[in-house]
Amino acid sequence: MSANEPWRMSVDGEEFEVSEPDGKPGTYHVTWLTGPDPQYGFGFTTHPPVRPGREHLEEAVREFLAQVDPDTGHIE
């Protein structure tokens, strides 16, 4: 897998796609593929700009999901 090729991951029964924008080391976009809005997700940046391990990514996804309103599927 190249540094900028998106990859998928499953967390707590939900599917996500993780991508790294070109020219922005340590910046990640996480799209919630199985959520009510397939374009919805979040982004984050690591400091220093390194690729986070799977455990760190899962923690970030769980923090995101904990903020989502179950009625709307979005962070209110």
ABEGO torsion letter per residue (X at the ends): XBAABBBBBBBGGBBBBBBBBBGBBGBBBBBBAABABAABEBBBBBOBBBBBBAAAAAAAAAAAAAABBAAAGBBX
